[in-house]
Amino acid sequence: MCVQLYDQDGELLPKHRLSAGEKPILAIALLWGLAQAAGRQLPVAIDTPLGRLDSEHRQHLVERARRSAAAASQNAYPV
């Protein structure tokens, strides 16, 4: 699999130029994308990445995780 990133102007963005906070966001986005493509709910544990994010990115990630957890609980079957 090859992942290419592009900036807001459509220019190729080398992965080595990502900040310390952007790298975990990329990793989480890839995991969420793979889970969605597989049609499966995967457990998510978020710890260290939050410490490296600015407040805007942290809030966005937490909100996305909250919505994902809420959607998963609506589709969950009792064991």
C-alpha positions as CSV (number, residue, x, y, z in Angstrom):
1,M,0.0,0.0,0.0
2,C,1.3,3.4,-0.9
3,V,0.0,6.5,0.9
4,Q,0.5,9.9,-0.6
5,L,-0.4,13.1,1.2
6,Y,-1.3,16.4,-0.4
7,D,-1.4,19.9,1.0
8,Q,-4.3,22.4,0.7
9,D,-3.0,23.5,-2.7
10,G,-2.9,19.9,-4.1
11,E,0.9,19.7,-3.8
12,L,2.5,16.5,-2.7
13,L,3.4,16.6,1.0
14,P,6.3,14.4,2.0
15,K,5.5,12.3,5.1
16,H,8.8,13.4,6.8
17,R,7.4,17.0,6.9
18,L,4.5,16.0,9.2
19,S,4.7,17.4,12.7
20,A,4.9,15.3,15.8
21,G,1.1,15.8,16.2
22,E,0.2,15.1,12.6
23,K,1.9,11.7,12.5
24,P,-0.4,10.0,15.0
25,I,-3.4,11.6,13.3
26,L,-2.3,10.0,10.0
27,A,-1.9,6.6,11.8
28,I,-5.3,6.9,13.4
29,A,-6.9,7.9,10.1
30,L,-5.4,4.9,8.4
31,L,-6.7,2.6,11.1
32,W,-10.2,4.1,10.9
33,G,-10.1,3.8,7.1
34,L,-9.1,0.2,7.1
35,A,-11.8,-0.6,9.7
36,Q,-14.4,1.1,7.6
37,A,-13.2,-0.6,4.4
38,A,-13.4,-4.0,6.2
39,G,-16.8,-3.2,7.6
40,R,-15.7,-4.0,11.1
41,Q,-15.7,-2.1,14.4
42,L,-12.2,-2.1,15.9
43,P,-11.3,-1.1,19.5
44,V,-9.7,2.3,19.7
45,A,-7.3,3.4,22.5
46,I,-6.1,7.0,22.3
47,D,-3.5,8.0,24.8
48,T,-0.1,9.6,23.8
49,P,-1.3,11.2,20.5
50,L,-3.5,13.6,22.4
51,G,-0.5,15.0,24.2
52,R,1.1,16.0,20.9
53,L,-1.9,17.7,19.4
54,D,-2.9,21.4,19.5
55,S,-6.3,22.1,21.0
56,E,-8.1,22.3,17.6
57,H,-6.8,18.9,16.4
58,R,-7.3,17.3,19.8
59,Q,-11.0,18.5,19.9
60,H,-11.5,17.2,16.3
61,L,-10.0,13.8,17.1
62,V,-12.0,13.4,20.4
63,E,-15.3,14.4,18.6
64,R,-14.6,11.9,15.8
65,A,-13.8,9.1,18.3
66,R,-17.0,10.0,20.3
67,R,-19.2,9.8,17.1
68,S,-17.5,6.5,16.1
69,A,-18.1,5.0,19.6
70,A,-21.8,6.2,19.6
71,A,-22.3,4.6,16.1
72,A,-20.7,1.4,17.3
73,S,-22.9,1.2,20.4
74,Q,-26.0,1.5,18.2
75,N,-24.9,-1.4,16.1
76,A,-23.6,-3.6,18.9
77,Y,-25.2,-6.9,19.8
78,P,-25.5,-8.0,23.4
79,V,-23.2,-10.9,24.2
